[in-house]
Amino acid sequence: DAMVIQNPRYQVTQFGKPVTLSCSQTLNHNVMYWYQQKSSQAPKLLFHYYDKDFNNEADTPDNFQSRRPNTSFCFLDIRSPGLGDAAMYLCATSRDPYMVSSYEQYFGPGTRLTVT
Amino acid sequence: KQEVTQIPAALSVPEGENLVLNCSFTDSAIYNLQWFRQDPGKGLTSLLLIQSSQREQTSGRLNASLDKSSGRSTLYIAASQPGDSATYLCAVRPYSNTGKLIFGQGTTLQVKP
């Protein structure tokens, strides 16, 4: 029944060692989002894909990249994780945001990243 | 710049009490507002979505209202239960083509048996 799936649920990486987080969806939504949520803070959008079009937020560090090889999958790559990148990473999907009446974001369970 | 504020940051109530969580936003140019629940260390579960043209939405013991002109929303929880203990986040979707959500920092609710 899971609609937005994130793997792994917990990830430990070393300072500076590249890491990839995975998100998949069974909803066939054309938009996928990545949010970063640090402890006791609000989720903050990093970037999103509208179909194959990548849209970066202005204040997202260059250290964060994303790939979307097909409709179902989206990856978050952190090239050189720092201690400040430890956070919960949330993937979300939605239908076309131009279709206002049908718009709702569905979130996955998140991946908690620890940087040692 | 849109900002979303939730007050109080934390709330503790005895079981059975009715309660109201508050959310305010600075720019009324929004498509909709969404309330989420987040359990410790978990992802977000959508509770209610209110379109900008709507005044309220109900689901079970939950009722959310929206007053767009004043930049306010409330989430009413009736007959609270210990299982309602969680962090509740509100998020607005501003007018834009991205579908981006702007979140408040949440209200952490504890319902004591």
Chai-1 contact restraints between the chains, C-beta under 6 A:
chainA,res_idxA,chainB,res_idxB,connection_type,confidence,min_distance_angstrom,max_distance_angstrom,comment,restraint_id
A,V31,B,G99,contact,1.0,0.0,6.0,A-B,restraint_1
A,A42,B,F103,contact,1.0,0.0,6.0,A-B,restraint_2
A,A42,B,Q105,contact,1.0,0.0,6.0,A-B,restraint_3
A,P43,B,F103,contact,1.0,0.0,6.0,A-B,restraint_4
A,L45,B,K100,contact,1.0,0.0,6.0,A-B,restraint_5
A,L90,B,G43,contact,1.0,0.0,6.0,A-B,restraint_6
A,S94,B,G99,contact,1.0,0.0,6.0,A-B,restraint_7
A,P97,B,G99,contact,1.0,0.0,6.0,A-B,restraint_8
A,V100,B,Y31,contact,1.0,0.0,6.0,A-B,restraint_9
A,E104,B,L49,contact,1.0,0.0,6.0,A-B,restraint_10
A,F107,B,G43,contact,1.0,0.0,6.0,A-B,restraint_11
A,F107,B,L44,contact,1.0,0.0,6.0,A-B,restraint_12
A,G108,B,G43,contact,1.0,0.0,6.0,A-B,restraint_13
A,P109,B,G43,contact,1.0,0.0,6.0,A-B,restraint_14
A,G110,B,G43,contact,1.0,0.0,6.0,A-B,restraint_15
